[in-house]
Amino acid sequence: MGTPKPPRQPAGAISTILTGLRRAPRQIRRSSRDVVENAVTQLFDAAVQPHGVAASGEYRIDELAQLAGTTTRNIRVYRDRGLLHPPLRVGRIALFNDTHLTRLRLITSLLDRGYNIAHVHEMLSAWEQGKGVGELLGLESAIAGSWATEKPERMSVADARRLVDDDPGFERMVGLGVIKLEDGEAVVVRPKLIEAFNEIRQYGVSTDKLIGLHEQIAPLVDQISGLLVQAGIEEVLHRINPGAALPADTEIAELLTMLVRFRTQAVSAVSATLAFSIESTIESAVGQILGDLIDKEAEQGG
């Protein structure tokens, strides 16, 4: 069973944010980039909520359907087919939670991509076993209900140092802005990056080398990002004249939603291309090493 396309994005939360921005005194808007930047972050956070409804952690079936962009009928079908776990029963009321919401968003995303219910069931089983299907398909951001894929984490400086577990590395990360020191505390701006560093270190790669690689790679990634984003922005500028008044809030909501989807698909495309490149490079490198070893063995044998 397919799922209906989400209806036209209502401007509710987005309209509220835009109204607040319009009401800010002009001199404040022009003198403080923080005002506009904060508004932009809020706009995209609102855009990733399918219908402008914020997640609260506990939902009746109609609320769950609205948040996931599907129908109560589909939710019941998914439950009957074993795709969704049973809700908590409070008397005659069925209450769902954020785990149901995340799972339901993954189900609807997979169905929208053309998979049937049987395939989705298999993929969910693999996902539950820790095989990372959501991330593999580039859906992690789409199902999380959040614009930013990496949220800064605030902690004590001592905890941040323990997280990095390398004092010189900690200082370099502070210098690069990966970690910020504010008001006697540490703000880990890139927690996923540090987590990846810690996992790779288990293979014997030093923190110093990893940070050096990050310094070389980050500008290249920014170049790729710039090319992709420019393509999306050009499409937006076809519909918004920068010199004219803002279009209707509903149109802005649609454009924001388009950019959210563009982000998800762009990440998926780049991830696939990078994976292909790394695989090919690894195979080539291993082939070269094996070839050299075999040649050396042959020489010694001769």
Secondary structure, 3 states (H helix, E strand, C coil): CCCCCCCCCCCHHHHHHHHHHHHCCHHHHHHCHHHHHHHHHHHHHHHHCCCCCCCCCEECHHHHHHHHCCCHHHHHHHHHCCCCCCCEEECCEEEEEHHHHHHHHHHHHHHHCCCCHHHHHHHHHHHHCCCCHHHHCCCHHHHHCCCCCCCCEEEEHHHHHHHHCCHHHHHHHHHHCCEEEECCEEEECCHHHHHHHHHHHCCCCCHHHHHHHHHHHHHHHHHHHHHHHHHHHHHHHCCCCCCCCCCCHHHHHHHHHHHHHHHHHHHHHHHHHHHHHHHHHHHHHHHHHHHHHHHHHHHHHC
